[in-house]
Amino acid sequence: MIFAGLSDFITGDLTNWVKDVIDALGYVGVAFLVAAENLFPPIPSEVVLPSAGLWASDGDRGLPAMALMVVAATVGSLVGAWALYLIGAAVGEDRLRAFVRRWGRWFGVKEADFDKADAWFDRHEELAVLLCRCVPLVRSLVSVPAGLRRMNPARFTLYTVIGSAVWNTALISVGYFASDHIETVADFIEKVQYLVVLVILLAVAWFVWRRIIRVRLHPEDADPELVPPDLLDDVEGTGSDRG
C-alpha cells in the first residue's frame, strides 16, 4: 500500500505540476526544479528530467533545446549541491565529532567510525562525488560530507558538474528519444529506485541490528565504546562477577 501510494503520488499530481512548471518557465523552470530536488527529495529527478526531455522533443525545438535542458539541469544540480555543501560546512566536523563523542553510542557510532569515514572520504572524495551524483537518493547527500570535510571547492564543483551532467543527459535523453515509450521507461526507473531504497533499508537494518540491538541484548560482549550509559553498570557488574 505504501509503495502504491508513493507511486500514485510520483506519477500523478506531482508529474502534472512538474510539467506545468516546465511549460511555463522552460529552462529556468528545469533549473529551479532540479535545484529543489537536491534539497527536497519528494521532487524526484526521475520525474523532472524525462519531462524536460519531452518538452524539448515537442514541436520544432529539437536537439538544441535538449542540450540547453541538460545545461539548465546541470546548473540546477550545482546550485542544490552547493547548498548542501554549505550546510555541511556550517555544521562543521568539530561539532559533528563532539556530537559523536557525547551521543554516538546511542546510535551505534563511535569516534573511530568517524575517523574511518574521514579517511575513506579523503582517499576517494573525487570518485565518491562523481559516482554518487549518478545514484538515486544518495546523489544529493554526498554533498554534505564533502562540506563537512571542506573538500576543495574547485574539485567539488568540477566532479559535481561532470557527474550531474552524465545523470541529467541520460534521463533527459530518455524523455527526448523515448517519448512514445515514456511510461515503460518510467516504470523501469521506478523499479530501479525501489531497488536502491531496498538496499539502503537492508544496510540500515543490518547496522541497527549489529550496532544497537545486539549491543543491548548482549552488552557484556560488545565494544565498550558502543555500550549505552544505562547499561554500563550491568557490564561492569558482569565483569566483576567474572573476576
PyRosetta script that sets phi, psi and omega in degrees:
from pyrosetta import init, pose_from_sequence

init()
pose = pose_from_sequence("MIFAGLSDFITGDLTNWVKDVIDALGYVGVAFLVAAENLFPPIPSEVVLPSAGLWASDGDRGLPAMALMVVAATVGSLVGAWALYLIGAAVGEDRLRAFVRRWGRWFGVKEADFDKADAWFDRHEELAVLLCRCVPLVRSLVSVPAGLRRMNPARFTLYTVIGSAVWNTALISVGYFASDHIETVADFIEKVQYLVVLVILLAVAWFVWRRIIRVRLHPEDADPELVPPDLLDDVEGTGSDRG")
pose.set_psi(1, -43.0)
pose.set_omega(1, -177.6)
pose.set_phi(2, -62.7)
pose.set_psi(2, -48.2)
pose.set_omega(2, -178.4)
pose.set_phi(3, -66.8)
pose.set_psi(3, -35.6)
pose.set_omega(3, 177.9)
pose.set_phi(4, -63.7)
pose.set_psi(4, -42.9)
pose.set_omega(4, 178.0)
pose.set_phi(5, -64.4)
pose.set_psi(5, -40.7)
pose.set_omega(5, 178.2)
pose.set_phi(6, -63.6)
pose.set_psi(6, -41.8)
pose.set_omega(6, 179.3)
pose.set_phi(7, -61.4)
pose.set_psi(7, -44.7)
pose.set_omega(7, 178.7)
pose.set_phi(8, -61.2)
pose.set_psi(8, -39.0)
pose.set_omega(8, -179.2)
pose.set_phi(9, -66.3)
pose.set_psi(9, -44.7)
pose.set_omega(9, -176.4)
pose.set_phi(10, -68.0)
pose.set_psi(10, -42.3)
pose.set_omega(10, -174.8)
pose.set_phi(11, -93.2)
pose.set_psi(11, -1.0)
pose.set_omega(11, -177.8)
pose.set_phi(12, -104.9)
pose.set_psi(12, -109.2)
pose.set_omega(12, -173.8)
pose.set_phi(13, -59.2)
pose.set_psi(13, -39.1)
pose.set_omega(13, -178.5)
pose.set_phi(14, -63.8)
pose.set_psi(14, -41.9)
pose.set_omega(14, 178.6)
pose.set_phi(15, -60.7)
pose.set_psi(15, -43.6)
pose.set_omega(15, 178.9)
pose.set_phi(16, -63.1)
pose.set_psi(16, -40.0)
pose.set_omega(16, 178.7)
pose.set_phi(17, -64.4)
pose.set_psi(17, -42.9)
pose.set_omega(17, 178.5)
pose.set_phi(18, -60.2)
pose.set_psi(18, -45.2)
pose.set_omega(18, 179.8)
pose.set_phi(19, -62.7)
pose.set_psi(19, -38.8)
pose.set_omega(19, 179.0)
pose.set_phi(20, -63.6)
pose.set_psi(20, -42.5)
pose.set_omega(20, 178.8)
pose.set_phi(21, -62.7)
pose.set_psi(21, -45.2)
pose.set_omega(21, -179.1)
pose.set_phi(22, -66.0)
pose.set_psi(22, -41.3)
pose.set_omega(22, 178.1)
pose.set_phi(23, -61.4)
pose.set_psi(23, -37.6)
pose.set_omega(23, -176.2)
pose.set_phi(24, -79.9)
pose.set_psi(24, -37.5)
pose.set_omega(24, -171.1)
pose.set_phi(25, -116.1)
pose.set_psi(25, -9.4)
pose.set_omega(25, 177.5)
pose.set_phi(26, 60.5)
pose.set_psi(26, -127.7)
pose.set_omega(26, -176.1)
pose.set_phi(27, -62.4)
pose.set_psi(27, -39.3)
pose.set_omega(27, 178.6)
pose.set_phi(28, -62.7)
pose.set_psi(28, -40.1)
pose.set_omega(28, 179.0)
pose.set_phi(29, -63.1)
pose.set_psi(29, -40.7)
pose.set_omega(29, 178.8)
pose.set_phi(30, -66.0)
pose.set_psi(30, -43.8)
pose.set_omega(30, 178.4)
pose.set_phi(31, -59.8)
pose.set_psi(31, -42.7)
pose.set_omega(31, 178.7)
pose.set_phi(32, -63.1)
pose.set_psi(32, -47.2)
pose.set_omega(32, -177.7)
pose.set_phi(33, -63.5)
pose.set_psi(33, -40.7)
pose.set_omega(33, -178.9)
pose.set_phi(34, -69.9)
pose.set_psi(34, -39.3)
pose.set_omega(34, 175.8)
pose.set_phi(35, -61.8)
pose.set_psi(35, -43.3)
pose.set_omega(35, 179.3)
pose.set_phi(36, -65.9)
pose.set_psi(36, -35.6)
pose.set_omega(36, -180.0)
pose.set_phi(37, -62.1)
pose.set_psi(37, -33.0)
pose.set_omega(37, 177.5)
pose.set_phi(38, -64.7)
pose.set_psi(38, -32.0)
pose.set_omega(38, -176.1)
pose.set_phi(39, -97.2)
pose.set_psi(39, -26.1)
pose.set_omega(39, -177.0)
pose.set_phi(40, -129.4)
pose.set_psi(40, 90.2)
pose.set_omega(40, -176.1)
pose.set_phi(41, -53.0)
pose.set_psi(41, -25.9)
pose.set_omega(41, 177.2)
pose.set_phi(42, -59.4)
pose.set_psi(42, -13.8)
pose.set_omega(42, 172.5)
pose.set_phi(43, -98.0)
pose.set_psi(43, 93.4)
pose.set_omega(43, -172.3)
pose.set_phi(44, -83.3)
pose.set_psi(44, 138.8)
pose.set_omega(44, 176.9)
pose.set_phi(45, -64.6)
pose.set_psi(45, -22.9)
pose.set_omega(45, 179.3)
pose.set_phi(46, -66.2)
pose.set_psi(46, -15.6)
pose.set_omega(46, 173.5)
pose.set_phi(47, -99.7)
pose.set_psi(47, -43.5)
pose.set_omega(47, -174.6)
pose.set_phi(48, -64.2)
pose.set_psi(48, -49.5)
pose.set_omega(48, -170.5)
pose.set_phi(49, -70.0)
pose.set_psi(49, -46.4)
pose.set_omega(49, 174.5)
pose.set_phi(50, -60.8)
pose.set_psi(50, -33.3)
pose.set_omega(50, 176.9)
pose.set_phi(51, -64.8)
pose.set_psi(51, -36.6)
pose.set_omega(51, 176.3)
pose.set_phi(52, -64.3)
pose.set_psi(52, -39.4)
pose.set_omega(52, 176.8)
pose.set_phi(53, -64.5)
pose.set_psi(53, -40.4)
pose.set_omega(53, 176.7)
pose.set_phi(54, -61.3)
pose.set_psi(54, -42.2)
pose.set_omega(54, 178.1)
pose.set_phi(55, -59.9)
pose.set_psi(55, -43.4)
pose.set_omega(55, -178.4)
pose.set_phi(56, -67.9)
pose.set_psi(56, -29.3)
pose.set_omega(56, -177.7)
pose.set_phi(57, -81.4)
pose.set_psi(57, -10.0)
pose.set_omega(57, -175.8)
pose.set_phi(58, -75.1)
pose.set_psi(58, 132.0)
pose.set_omega(58, 175.3)
pose.set_phi(59, 65.7)
pose.set_psi(59, -136.1)
pose.set_omega(59, -175.4)
pose.set_phi(60, -104.3)
pose.set_psi(60, 22.3)
pose.set_omega(60, -178.9)
pose.set_phi(61, -66.1)
pose.set_psi(61, -54.1)
pose.set_omega(61, 170.8)
pose.set_phi(62, 75.8)
pose.set_psi(62, -166.3)
pose.set_omega(62, -174.6)
pose.set_phi(63, -61.0)
pose.set_psi(63, -37.6)
pose.set_omega(63, 176.6)
pose.set_phi(64, -57.7)
pose.set_psi(64, -38.1)
pose.set_omega(64, 178.2)
pose.set_phi(65, -67.1)
pose.set_psi(65, -38.1)
pose.set_omega(65, 177.9)
pose.set_phi(66, -63.8)
pose.set_psi(66, -43.3)
pose.set_omega(66, 179.5)
pose.set_phi(67, -62.1)
pose.set_psi(67, -40.8)
pose.set_omega(67, 178.5)
pose.set_phi(68, -67.7)
pose.set_psi(68, -32.5)
pose.set_omega(68, 175.6)
pose.set_phi(69, -64.7)
pose.set_psi(69, -39.8)
pose.set_omega(69, 177.4)
pose.set_phi(70, -62.2)
pose.set_psi(70, -43.3)
pose.set_omega(70, 178.6)
pose.set_phi(71, -62.1)
pose.set_psi(71, -46.5)
pose.set_omega(71, -179.3)
pose.set_phi(72, -62.4)
pose.set_psi(72, -43.6)
pose.set_omega(72, 180.0)
pose.set_phi(73, -64.8)
pose.set_psi(73, -37.4)
pose.set_omega(73, -179.5)
pose.set_phi(74, -69.7)
pose.set_psi(74, -37.5)
pose.set_omega(74, 174.5)
pose.set_phi(75, -61.8)
pose.set_psi(75, -44.4)
pose.set_omega(75, 177.6)
pose.set_phi(76, -62.2)
pose.set_psi(76, -40.6)
pose.set_omega(76, 177.9)
pose.set_phi(77, -60.5)
pose.set_psi(77, -42.6)
pose.set_omega(77, -178.2)
pose.set_phi(78, -66.4)
pose.set_psi(78, -40.6)
pose.set_omega(78, 178.3)
pose.set_phi(79, -61.8)
pose.set_psi(79, -48.0)
pose.set_omega(79, 179.4)
pose.set_phi(80, -63.7)
pose.set_psi(80, -40.8)
pose.set_omega(80, 179.8)
pose.set_phi(81, -64.4)
pose.set_psi(81, -40.2)
pose.set_omega(81, 179.6)
pose.set_phi(82, -68.2)
pose.set_psi(82, -32.7)
pose.set_omega(82, 176.3)
pose.set_phi(83, -61.7)
pose.set_psi(83, -44.2)
pose.set_omega(83, 179.0)
pose.set_phi(84, -70.7)
pose.set_psi(84, -36.3)
pose.set_omega(84, 175.9)
pose.set_phi(85, -58.6)
pose.set_psi(85, -45.4)
pose.set_omega(85, -178.9)
pose.set_phi(86, -67.2)
pose.set_psi(86, -33.7)
pose.set_omega(86, 175.2)
pose.set_phi(87, -63.5)
pose.set_psi(87, -45.7)
pose.set_omega(87, 177.7)
pose.set_phi(88, -61.3)
pose.set_psi(88, -42.0)
pose.set_omega(88, 179.4)
pose.set_phi(89, -66.7)
pose.set_psi(89, -35.4)
pose.set_omega(89, -180.0)
pose.set_phi(90, -68.8)
pose.set_psi(90, -40.3)
pose.set_omega(90, 176.1)
pose.set_phi(91, -62.3)
pose.set_psi(91, -48.0)
pose.set_omega(91, 174.9)
pose.set_phi(92, 80.2)
pose.set_psi(92, 146.7)
pose.set_omega(92, -178.5)
pose.set_phi(93, -65.9)
pose.set_psi(93, -35.7)
pose.set_omega(93, -178.2)
pose.set_phi(94, -63.1)
pose.set_psi(94, -43.6)
pose.set_omega(94, 178.9)
pose.set_phi(95, -64.6)
pose.set_psi(95, -43.6)
pose.set_omega(95, -178.8)
pose.set_phi(96, -66.6)
pose.set_psi(96, -39.4)
pose.set_omega(96, 178.2)
pose.set_phi(97, -63.9)
pose.set_psi(97, -41.2)
pose.set_omega(97, 178.2)
pose.set_phi(98, -63.2)
pose.set_psi(98, -38.5)
pose.set_omega(98, 177.7)
pose.set_phi(99, -63.3)
pose.set_psi(99, -42.8)
pose.set_omega(99, -180.0)
pose.set_phi(100, -64.0)
pose.set_psi(100, -41.3)
pose.set_omega(100, 179.2)
pose.set_phi(101, -60.4)
pose.set_psi(101, -40.8)
pose.set_omega(101, -173.9)
pose.set_phi(102, -84.4)
pose.set_psi(102, -42.3)
pose.set_omega(102, -170.7)
pose.set_phi(103, -118.8)
pose.set_psi(103, -5.5)
pose.set_omega(103, -172.3)
pose.set_phi(104, -56.1)
pose.set_psi(104, -37.6)
pose.set_omega(104, -177.4)
pose.set_phi(105, -63.0)
pose.set_psi(105, -24.9)
pose.set_omega(105, 177.0)
pose.set_phi(106, -70.0)
pose.set_psi(106, -22.6)
pose.set_omega(106, -177.6)
pose.set_phi(107, -110.5)
pose.set_psi(107, 11.6)
pose.set_omega(107, 178.3)
pose.set_phi(108, 73.2)
pose.set_psi(108, 27.6)
pose.set_omega(108, -178.0)
pose.set_phi(109, -125.2)
pose.set_psi(109, 136.7)
pose.set_omega(109, 176.6)
pose.set_phi(110, -121.5)
pose.set_psi(110, 165.7)
pose.set_omega(110, -175.0)
pose.set_phi(111, -62.2)
pose.set_psi(111, -31.5)
pose.set_omega(111, 177.9)
pose.set_phi(112, -61.2)
pose.set_psi(112, -34.8)
pose.set_omega(112, 176.1)
pose.set_phi(113, -63.1)
pose.set_psi(113, -40.8)
pose.set_omega(113, 178.4)
pose.set_phi(114, -60.9)
pose.set_psi(114, -43.8)
pose.set_omega(114, 179.7)
pose.set_phi(115, -63.2)
pose.set_psi(115, -41.7)
pose.set_omega(115, 179.4)
pose.set_phi(116, -64.7)
pose.set_psi(116, -41.5)
pose.set_omega(116, 179.2)
pose.set_phi(117, -63.4)
pose.set_psi(117, -41.9)
pose.set_omega(117, 176.9)
pose.set_phi(118, -60.0)
pose.set_psi(118, -47.9)
pose.set_omega(118, -178.0)
pose.set_phi(119, -63.1)
pose.set_psi(119, -41.0)
pose.set_omega(119, 179.6)
pose.set_phi(120, -63.8)
pose.set_psi(120, -45.0)
pose.set_omega(120, -178.0)
pose.set_phi(121, -66.9)
pose.set_psi(121, -37.3)
pose.set_omega(121, 178.6)
pose.set_phi(122, -62.5)
pose.set_psi(122, -35.5)
pose.set_omega(122, -179.7)
pose.set_phi(123, -76.3)
pose.set_psi(123, -31.5)
pose.set_omega(123, -170.5)
pose.set_phi(124, -124.9)
pose.set_psi(124, 21.8)
pose.set_omega(124, -170.4)
pose.set_phi(125, -59.2)
pose.set_psi(125, -42.5)
pose.set_omega(125, -179.2)
pose.set_phi(126, -64.5)
pose.set_psi(126, -47.2)
pose.set_omega(126, -179.7)
pose.set_phi(127, -65.0)
pose.set_psi(127, -38.1)
pose.set_omega(127, -179.7)
pose.set_phi(128, -62.2)
pose.set_psi(128, -48.1)
pose.set_omega(128, -180.0)
pose.set_phi(129, -64.8)
pose.set_psi(129, -44.5)
pose.set_omega(129, -177.4)
pose.set_phi(130, -61.1)
pose.set_psi(130, -51.1)
pose.set_omega(130, -175.4)
pose.set_phi(131, -74.1)
pose.set_psi(131, -39.9)
pose.set_omega(131, -177.6)
pose.set_phi(132, -66.1)
pose.set_psi(132, -24.4)
pose.set_omega(132, 176.6)
pose.set_phi(133, -66.8)
pose.set_psi(133, -11.3)
pose.set_omega(133, 179.2)
pose.set_phi(134, -109.0)
pose.set_psi(134, 12.6)
pose.set_omega(134, -178.1)
pose.set_phi(135, -115.7)
pose.set_psi(135, 124.5)
pose.set_omega(135, 179.2)
pose.set_phi(136, -55.7)
pose.set_psi(136, 146.2)
pose.set_omega(136, 175.1)
pose.set_phi(137, 76.7)
pose.set_psi(137, -48.6)
pose.set_omega(137, -178.0)
pose.set_phi(138, -89.2)
pose.set_psi(138, -6.1)
pose.set_omega(138, -174.9)
pose.set_phi(139, -63.0)
pose.set_psi(139, -28.9)
pose.set_omega(139, 178.1)
pose.set_phi(140, -88.2)
pose.set_psi(140, -39.4)
pose.set_omega(140, -172.4)
pose.set_phi(141, -64.0)
pose.set_psi(141, -25.5)
pose.set_omega(141, -177.2)
pose.set_phi(142, -63.0)
pose.set_psi(142, -20.9)
pose.set_omega(142, 179.7)
pose.set_phi(143, -68.6)
pose.set_psi(143, -25.3)
pose.set_omega(143, -178.0)
pose.set_phi(144, -68.7)
pose.set_psi(144, -52.9)
pose.set_omega(144, 176.0)
pose.set_phi(145, -62.3)
pose.set_psi(145, -30.5)
pose.set_omega(145, 176.0)
pose.set_phi(146, -61.7)
pose.set_psi(146, -39.8)
pose.set_omega(146, 176.8)
pose.set_phi(147, -70.0)
pose.set_psi(147, -41.4)
pose.set_omega(147, 178.4)
pose.set_phi(148, -58.0)
pose.set_psi(148, -40.3)
pose.set_omega(148, -178.4)
pose.set_phi(149, -87.2)
pose.set_psi(149, 0.8)
pose.set_omega(149, -178.9)
pose.set_phi(150, 52.0)
pose.set_psi(150, 49.2)
pose.set_omega(150, 176.4)
pose.set_phi(151, -53.5)
pose.set_psi(151, 144.1)
pose.set_omega(151, 179.6)
pose.set_phi(152, -49.4)
pose.set_psi(152, 122.6)
pose.set_omega(152, -174.5)
pose.set_phi(153, -57.8)
pose.set_psi(153, -39.2)
pose.set_omega(153, -178.8)
pose.set_phi(154, -65.5)
pose.set_psi(154, -43.9)
pose.set_omega(154, 179.3)
pose.set_phi(155, -67.5)
pose.set_psi(155, -40.1)
pose.set_omega(155, 177.7)
pose.set_phi(156, -59.6)
pose.set_psi(156, -45.3)
pose.set_omega(156, 179.5)
pose.set_phi(157, -62.6)
pose.set_psi(157, -45.9)
pose.set_omega(157, -177.6)
pose.set_phi(158, -59.9)
pose.set_psi(158, -51.4)
pose.set_omega(158, -175.4)
pose.set_phi(159, -73.4)
pose.set_psi(159, -29.1)
pose.set_omega(159, 173.8)
pose.set_phi(160, -65.7)
pose.set_psi(160, -43.0)
pose.set_omega(160, 179.9)
pose.set_phi(161, -64.3)
pose.set_psi(161, -45.1)
pose.set_omega(161, -178.3)
pose.set_phi(162, -63.6)
pose.set_psi(162, -50.9)
pose.set_omega(162, -179.3)
pose.set_phi(163, -62.1)
pose.set_psi(163, -42.9)
pose.set_omega(163, -179.9)
pose.set_phi(164, -65.7)
pose.set_psi(164, -39.8)
pose.set_omega(164, -179.7)
pose.set_phi(165, -62.9)
pose.set_psi(165, -39.1)
pose.set_omega(165, 178.0)
pose.set_phi(166, -63.2)
pose.set_psi(166, -49.1)
pose.set_omega(166, 180.0)
pose.set_phi(167, -62.1)
pose.set_psi(167, -46.7)
pose.set_omega(167, -177.8)
pose.set_phi(168, -64.6)
pose.set_psi(168, -42.4)
pose.set_omega(168, 179.5)
pose.set_phi(169, -62.3)
pose.set_psi(169, -41.7)
pose.set_omega(169, -178.5)
pose.set_phi(170, -62.1)
pose.set_psi(170, -49.1)
pose.set_omega(170, -174.8)
pose.set_phi(171, -77.6)
pose.set_psi(171, -33.2)
pose.set_omega(171, 175.5)
pose.set_phi(172, -67.7)
pose.set_psi(172, -37.4)
pose.set_omega(172, 176.9)
pose.set_phi(173, -63.1)
pose.set_psi(173, -36.7)
pose.set_omega(173, 176.6)
pose.set_phi(174, -58.5)
pose.set_psi(174, -48.3)
pose.set_omega(174, 179.6)
pose.set_phi(175, -64.9)
pose.set_psi(175, -33.5)
pose.set_omega(175, -177.0)
pose.set_phi(176, -76.9)
pose.set_psi(176, -49.4)
pose.set_omega(176, -172.5)
pose.set_phi(177, -90.7)
pose.set_psi(177, -21.1)
pose.set_omega(177, -176.5)
pose.set_phi(178, -115.6)
pose.set_psi(178, 35.0)
pose.set_omega(178, -176.1)
pose.set_phi(179, -60.2)
pose.set_psi(179, -30.2)
pose.set_omega(179, 179.8)
pose.set_phi(180, -74.5)
pose.set_psi(180, -15.9)
pose.set_omega(180, -177.7)
pose.set_phi(181, -124.8)
pose.set_psi(181, 28.0)
pose.set_omega(181, -171.8)
pose.set_phi(182, -63.2)
pose.set_psi(182, -34.1)
pose.set_omega(182, -179.7)
pose.set_phi(183, -67.1)
pose.set_psi(183, -39.7)
pose.set_omega(183, 177.3)
pose.set_phi(184, -63.9)
pose.set_psi(184, -44.1)
pose.set_omega(184, 179.3)
pose.set_phi(185, -64.2)
pose.set_psi(185, -41.4)
pose.set_omega(185, 179.6)
pose.set_phi(186, -62.1)
pose.set_psi(186, -39.5)
pose.set_omega(186, 177.6)
pose.set_phi(187, -63.0)
pose.set_psi(187, -40.9)
pose.set_omega(187, 179.8)
pose.set_phi(188, -64.5)
pose.set_psi(188, -46.2)
pose.set_omega(188, 179.5)
pose.set_phi(189, -61.0)
pose.set_psi(189, -39.7)
pose.set_omega(189, 180.0)
pose.set_phi(190, -62.9)
pose.set_psi(190, -41.6)
pose.set_omega(190, 179.7)
pose.set_phi(191, -66.5)
pose.set_psi(191, -38.6)
pose.set_omega(191, 176.9)
pose.set_phi(192, -62.3)
pose.set_psi(192, -41.8)
pose.set_omega(192, -180.0)
pose.set_phi(193, -64.5)
pose.set_psi(193, -40.8)
pose.set_omega(193, 177.1)
pose.set_phi(194, -62.7)
pose.set_psi(194, -37.3)
pose.set_omega(194, 177.8)
pose.set_phi(195, -62.9)
pose.set_psi(195, -42.7)
pose.set_omega(195, 177.6)
pose.set_phi(196, -62.2)
pose.set_psi(196, -42.7)
pose.set_omega(196, 178.1)
pose.set_phi(197, -60.0)
pose.set_psi(197, -44.1)
pose.set_omega(197, -179.3)
pose.set_phi(198, -61.6)
pose.set_psi(198, -44.6)
pose.set_omega(198, 179.5)
pose.set_phi(199, -61.5)
pose.set_psi(199, -43.1)
pose.set_omega(199, 179.5)
pose.set_phi(200, -64.2)
pose.set_psi(200, -43.6)
pose.set_omega(200, 179.8)
pose.set_phi(201, -63.8)
pose.set_psi(201, -39.9)
pose.set_omega(201, 178.0)
pose.set_phi(202, -64.9)
pose.set_psi(202, -40.0)
pose.set_omega(202, 178.1)
pose.set_phi(203, -64.6)
pose.set_psi(203, -41.8)
pose.set_omega(203, 178.4)
pose.set_phi(204, -65.1)
pose.set_psi(204, -42.6)
pose.set_omega(204, 180.0)
pose.set_phi(205, -62.2)
pose.set_psi(205, -42.1)
pose.set_omega(205, 178.3)
pose.set_phi(206, -62.8)
pose.set_psi(206, -42.4)
pose.set_omega(206, 179.9)
pose.set_phi(207, -64.0)
pose.set_psi(207, -45.0)
pose.set_omega(207, -179.3)
pose.set_phi(208, -62.4)
pose.set_psi(208, -42.2)
pose.set_omega(208, 179.2)
pose.set_phi(209, -63.9)
pose.set_psi(209, -47.4)
pose.set_omega(209, -172.7)
pose.set_phi(210, -74.4)
pose.set_psi(210, -38.4)
pose.set_omega(210, -172.0)
pose.set_phi(211, -99.7)
pose.set_psi(211, -18.8)
pose.set_omega(211, -176.4)
pose.set_phi(212, -120.0)
pose.set_psi(212, -58.8)
pose.set_omega(212, -174.9)
pose.set_phi(213, -66.1)
pose.set_psi(213, -49.4)
pose.set_omega(213, -178.0)
pose.set_phi(214, -65.0)
pose.set_psi(214, -33.3)
pose.set_omega(214, 177.1)
pose.set_phi(215, -64.1)
pose.set_psi(215, -39.5)
pose.set_omega(215, -179.9)
pose.set_phi(216, -72.6)
pose.set_psi(216, -33.2)
pose.set_omega(216, 179.4)
pose.set_phi(217, -73.2)
pose.set_psi(217, -37.0)
pose.set_omega(217, -176.9)
pose.set_phi(218, -134.6)
pose.set_psi(218, 65.8)
pose.set_omega(218, -177.2)
pose.set_phi(219, -62.9)
pose.set_psi(219, -26.5)
pose.set_omega(219, -178.4)
pose.set_phi(220, -67.5)
pose.set_psi(220, -22.1)
pose.set_omega(220, -179.7)
pose.set_phi(221, -101.4)
pose.set_psi(221, -0.1)
pose.set_omega(221, -173.1)
pose.set_phi(222, -90.5)
pose.set_psi(222, 162.7)
pose.set_omega(222, 172.5)
pose.set_phi(223, -60.9)
pose.set_psi(223, 125.4)
pose.set_omega(223, -178.0)
pose.set_phi(224, -55.8)
pose.set_psi(224, -28.4)
pose.set_omega(224, -179.5)
pose.set_phi(225, -72.2)
pose.set_psi(225, -13.7)
pose.set_omega(225, -179.5)
pose.set_phi(226, -103.5)
pose.set_psi(226, -7.3)
pose.set_omega(226, -177.7)
pose.set_phi(227, -78.0)
pose.set_psi(227, 123.1)
pose.set_omega(227, 179.3)
pose.set_phi(228, -62.5)
pose.set_psi(228, 153.0)
pose.set_omega(228, -177.6)
pose.set_phi(229, -55.4)
pose.set_psi(229, -34.4)
pose.set_omega(229, -177.2)
pose.set_phi(230, -69.8)
pose.set_psi(230, -11.1)
pose.set_omega(230, 179.2)
pose.set_phi(231, -110.0)
pose.set_psi(231, -2.6)
pose.set_omega(231, -176.7)
pose.set_phi(232, -62.6)
pose.set_psi(232, -40.7)
pose.set_omega(232, 179.8)
pose.set_phi(233, -61.4)
pose.set_psi(233, -40.1)
pose.set_omega(233, 179.3)
pose.set_phi(234, -63.3)
pose.set_psi(234, -41.2)
pose.set_omega(234, -179.4)
pose.set_phi(235, -66.3)
pose.set_psi(235, -43.5)
pose.set_omega(235, -179.9)
pose.set_phi(236, -65.1)
pose.set_psi(236, -37.7)
pose.set_omega(236, 178.3)
pose.set_phi(237, -65.8)
pose.set_psi(237, -40.1)
pose.set_omega(237, 177.9)
pose.set_phi(238, -63.3)
pose.set_psi(238, -40.5)
pose.set_omega(238, 179.0)
pose.set_phi(239, -64.2)
pose.set_psi(239, -38.5)
pose.set_omega(239, 179.2)
pose.set_phi(240, -65.7)
pose.set_psi(240, -41.5)
pose.set_omega(240, -179.9)
pose.set_phi(241, -61.6)
pose.set_psi(241, -40.3)
pose.set_omega(241, -179.5)
pose.set_phi(242, -67.4)
pose.set_psi(242, -35.2)
pose.set_omega(242, 179.6)
pose.set_phi(243, -66.5)
pose.dump_pdb("model.pdb")
